[in-house]
Amino acid sequence: MEPKDMDLQPEIIEDVARELYIRALKLLPPDIKQGFARLESTETSARAQSVLRTMVTNIEVAERTDNLLCQDTGVPIYNLRIGSGLRFDGHALKAAVRRGCERATREYPLRSSVVHPLTRRNEHTSCGIEVPVIHIDFIDTPGVLELQMIPKGSGSENNSFLKMAIPAEGIDAIKTFVVDCVIAAGGKTCPPTIVGVGIGGTSDLCVALAKRAATRALGTRCADPDGAALEQQLSQAVNALGVGPQGLGGDSTSFAVHIELAATHITMNPVAVNMQCHSARRASARLSAAGVQWGY
């Protein structure tokens, strides 16, 4: 790879950030569509089956007519993973993502859901103080930049919970907390949901882990074997609650429970829950010298 090919050009990042926001709002990832098919095949309630079919029809109509999957354009979140050997200006990189987010909102156009937290003023750019949310991490893949865009709607984000559990309470306290959170959320999260659970770390890291878990692709598993086993147990427990799609009863309360872990202090065990609604939207792009590869 020539040195000039290793520079991250802000104008390219801006264009990709713009396109990702629009794609995320219009194209539902294949794993979520497969999740609907799986739930419908196992659902025992006729009413819940009808609700699931209505959701699937809404998705099909939106994609066929080139419309948004949901009117809520959410809080825009961008996850960037920067490969080795790339040269970039970090400030310019974040500014380019923000410009792309603004352009998507104004040029498409999109309804901006982002307001000032005190005055509630809407600049109609989907941007504001610390928004879009931009996370940057690094990978050892040479010459590659991965961008992921997640529009997080308020219906799911409002159902976020944190408990600073006591280690002596054990795993049972984690299970009880997660189940209680799903019950409290009821139909407000537009189920079936992906229930993201963060365990360990500090309070802020724990909540971030829950968000990461909630926005993981269906079919993925916690990298830790104990965490993966707990995912399976909680998935079964949550779908036994009877909340059902849109909170109207049934077996299909959640596509899955996802867990992310972090080491923590000997005297505490934080656990957080963050949920994703049935319209679990996300879009991704992989940039390299060969061009842009779009995905989910």
Sequence and secondary structure as in RCSB ss.txt:
>XXXX:A:sequence
MEPKDMDLQPEIIEDVARELYIRALKLLPPDIKQGFARLESTETSARAQSVLRTMVTNIEVAERTDNLLCQDTGV
PIYNLRIGSGLRFDGHALKAAVRRGCERATREYPLRSSVVHPLTRRNEHTSCGIEVPVIHIDFIDTPGVLELQMI
PKGSGSENNSFLKMAIPAEGIDAIKTFVVDCVIAAGGKTCPPTIVGVGIGGTSDLCVALAKRAATRALGTRCADP
DGAALEQQLSQAVNALGVGPQGLGGDSTSFAVHIELAATHITMNPVAVNMQCHSARRASARLSAAGVQWGY
>XXXX:A:secstr
  GGGGB  HHHHHHHHHHHHHHHHH   HHHHHHHHHHHHH   HHHHHHHHHHHHHHHHHHHTT  S S   E
EEEEEEEEET B  HHHHHHHHHHHHHHHHHHTT       TTT    SSS BTTBSEEEEEEEEEET EEEEEE
EE HHHHTSEEEEEE GGGHHHHHHHHHHHHHHHHGGGG SSEEEEEEEES HHHHHHHHHHHHTS TT   SSH
HHHHHHHHHHHHHTTS   GGGSSSS SEEEEEEEEE   TT EEEEEEEE SS   EEEEEETTEEEEE 
